[in-house]
Amino acid sequence: MKELVEVIAKALVDHPDEVVVTEKNEGKNIRIQLHVAPSDMGKVIGKQGRIAKAIRSVVKAASSKEDLRVDVDID
């Protein structure tokens, strides 16, 4: 899941070298934290959070096949 979020985020931002994705496993729950440059924050969140919601939806769909619960936090 970490790689999926990283690929999506790097495609969206102007500074892909500053994208940092960390993953914490807690049993069947996985917490993914996405850090981007402050100037790219708006591009990752989108208007009214639409892009962030889309990223979470894609990750949720991918994780349902593996019977996992994944939370994506954008910092």
C-alpha atoms as an extended CHARMM CRD file, in Angstrom:
* protein
*
        75  EXT
         1         1  MET       CA              0.0000000000        0.0000000000        0.0000000000  PROA      1               0.0000000000
         2         2  LYS       CA              2.8980000000        2.3290000000        0.7430000000  PROA      2               0.0000000000
         3         3  GLU       CA              4.1480000000        2.1240000000       -2.8370000000  PROA      3               0.0000000000
         4         4  LEU       CA              0.6750000000        2.8680000000       -4.2220000000  PROA      4               0.0000000000
         5         5  VAL       CA              0.3350000000        6.0650000000       -2.1840000000  PROA      5               0.0000000000
         6         6  GLU       CA              3.8810000000        7.0950000000       -3.0770000000  PROA      6               0.0000000000
         7         7  VAL       CA              3.3070000000        6.6810000000       -6.8330000000  PROA      7               0.0000000000
         8         8  ILE       CA              0.0510000000        8.6400000000       -6.7220000000  PROA      8               0.0000000000
         9         9  ALA       CA              1.5200000000       11.4600000000       -4.6230000000  PROA      9               0.0000000000
        10        10  LYS       CA              4.6610000000       11.8250000000       -6.7470000000  PROA      10              0.0000000000
        11        11  ALA       CA              2.5120000000       12.1400000000       -9.8660000000  PROA      11              0.0000000000
        12        12  LEU       CA              0.5350000000       15.0110000000       -8.3210000000  PROA      12              0.0000000000
        13        13  VAL       CA              3.2140000000       17.2630000000       -6.8100000000  PROA      13              0.0000000000
        14        14  ASP       CA              5.8050000000       19.6790000000       -8.2120000000  PROA      14              0.0000000000
        15        15  HSD       CA              8.5440000000       18.4180000000       -5.8600000000  PROA      15              0.0000000000
        16        16  PRO       CA              8.3900000000       14.5930000000       -5.9960000000  PROA      16              0.0000000000
        17        17  ASP       CA             11.7400000000       14.2810000000       -4.2200000000  PROA      17              0.0000000000
        18        18  GLU       CA             10.1470000000       15.7030000000       -1.0390000000  PROA      18              0.0000000000
        19        19  VAL       CA              7.3930000000       13.0700000000       -0.8660000000  PROA      19              0.0000000000
        20        20  VAL       CA              7.8390000000       10.8100000000        2.1730000000  PROA      20              0.0000000000
        21        21  VAL       CA              5.4870000000        7.9090000000        2.8800000000  PROA      21              0.0000000000
        22        22  THR       CA              5.6700000000        5.9300000000        6.1070000000  PROA      22              0.0000000000
        23        23  GLU       CA              3.6950000000        2.8210000000        6.9770000000  PROA      23              0.0000000000
        24        24  LYS       CA              2.8510000000        1.4690000000       10.4320000000  PROA      24              0.0000000000
        25        25  ASN       CA              1.3520000000       -2.0090000000       10.7960000000  PROA      25              0.0000000000
        26        26  GLU       CA             -1.0290000000       -2.5910000000       13.6830000000  PROA      26              0.0000000000
        27        27  GLY       CA             -2.3720000000       -6.0930000000       13.0570000000  PROA      27              0.0000000000
        28        28  LYS       CA             -4.9870000000       -5.8750000000       10.3020000000  PROA      28              0.0000000000
        29        29  ASN       CA             -4.8750000000       -2.0900000000       10.4740000000  PROA      29              0.0000000000
        30        30  ILE       CA             -2.2790000000       -0.1500000000        8.5110000000  PROA      30              0.0000000000
        31        31  ARG       CA             -1.6520000000        3.5650000000        8.9820000000  PROA      31              0.0000000000
        32        32  ILE       CA              0.0140000000        5.3460000000        6.0820000000  PROA      32              0.0000000000
        33        33  GLN       CA              1.3550000000        8.8590000000        6.6090000000  PROA      33              0.0000000000
        34        34  LEU       CA              2.0510000000       11.0330000000        3.5890000000  PROA      34              0.0000000000
        35        35  HSD       CA              4.3600000000       14.0280000000        3.9480000000  PROA      35              0.0000000000
        36        36  VAL       CA              4.7560000000       16.5110000000        1.0790000000  PROA      36              0.0000000000
        37        37  ALA       CA              6.3310000000       19.9350000000        0.6660000000  PROA      37              0.0000000000
        38        38  PRO       CA              4.1700000000       22.7500000000        2.0850000000  PROA      38              0.0000000000
        39        39  SER       CA              3.7840000000       24.2650000000       -1.3850000000  PROA      39              0.0000000000
        40        40  ASP       CA              2.3690000000       20.9580000000       -2.6870000000  PROA      40              0.0000000000
        41        41  MET       CA             -0.1420000000       20.4360000000        0.1050000000  PROA      41              0.0000000000
        42        42  GLY       CA             -3.0140000000       21.9540000000       -1.8820000000  PROA      42              0.0000000000
        43        43  LYS       CA             -2.3360000000       19.6970000000       -4.8470000000  PROA      43              0.0000000000
        44        44  VAL       CA             -2.5380000000       16.5710000000       -2.7120000000  PROA      44              0.0000000000
        45        45  ILE       CA             -5.6600000000       17.6650000000       -0.8350000000  PROA      45              0.0000000000
        46        46  GLY       CA             -7.5090000000       19.2790000000       -3.7460000000  PROA      46              0.0000000000
        47        47  LYS       CA            -10.5730000000       21.4760000000       -3.7030000000  PROA      47              0.0000000000
        48        48  GLN       CA            -12.8000000000       20.5120000000       -0.7830000000  PROA      48              0.0000000000
        49        49  GLY       CA            -10.5590000000       17.4730000000       -0.2040000000  PROA      49              0.0000000000
        50        50  ARG       CA            -11.5820000000       15.6870000000       -3.3910000000  PROA      50              0.0000000000
        51        51  ILE       CA             -8.1120000000       14.4340000000       -4.3330000000  PROA      51              0.0000000000
        52        52  ALA       CA             -7.3950000000       13.2640000000       -0.7880000000  PROA      52              0.0000000000
        53        53  LYS       CA            -10.7070000000       11.4290000000       -0.7640000000  PROA      53              0.0000000000
        54        54  ALA       CA             -9.8850000000        9.8320000000       -4.1250000000  PROA      54              0.0000000000
        55        55  ILE       CA             -6.4820000000        8.6530000000       -2.8530000000  PROA      55              0.0000000000
        56        56  ARG       CA             -8.1640000000        7.1070000000        0.1850000000  PROA      56              0.0000000000
        57        57  SER       CA            -10.7770000000        5.4140000000       -2.0270000000  PROA      57              0.0000000000
        58        58  VAL       CA             -8.1390000000        3.8530000000       -4.2860000000  PROA      58              0.0000000000
        59        59  VAL       CA             -6.1590000000        2.5900000000       -1.2950000000  PROA      59              0.0000000000
        60        60  LYS       CA             -9.3270000000        1.2250000000        0.3180000000  PROA      60              0.0000000000
        61        61  ALA       CA            -10.2170000000       -0.6600000000       -2.8560000000  PROA      61              0.0000000000
        62        62  ALA       CA             -6.7130000000       -2.1150000000       -3.1050000000  PROA      62              0.0000000000
        63        63  SER       CA             -6.6600000000       -3.1200000000        0.5650000000  PROA      63              0.0000000000
        64        64  SER       CA            -10.0550000000       -4.8290000000        0.4910000000  PROA      64              0.0000000000
        65        65  LYS       CA             -8.5800000000       -7.6490000000       -1.5880000000  PROA      65              0.0000000000
        66        66  GLU       CA             -6.1090000000       -8.3750000000        1.2150000000  PROA      66              0.0000000000
        67        67  ASP       CA             -8.7170000000       -8.0090000000        3.9900000000  PROA      67              0.0000000000
        68        68  LEU       CA             -6.8990000000       -5.0520000000        5.5690000000  PROA      68              0.0000000000
        69        69  ARG       CA             -8.0370000000       -1.6940000000        6.8990000000  PROA      69              0.0000000000
        70        70  VAL       CA             -5.8370000000        1.1670000000        5.7140000000  PROA      70              0.0000000000
        71        71  ASP       CA             -5.9360000000        4.7570000000        6.9860000000  PROA      71              0.0000000000
        72        72  VAL       CA             -4.1570000000        7.4550000000        4.9720000000  PROA      72              0.0000000000
        73        73  ASP       CA             -3.0810000000       10.5930000000        6.8490000000  PROA      73              0.0000000000
        74        74  ILE       CA             -1.7690000000       13.5990000000        4.9440000000  PROA      74              0.0000000000
        75        75  ASP       CA              0.6660000000       15.7840000000        6.8890000000  PROA      75              0.0000000000
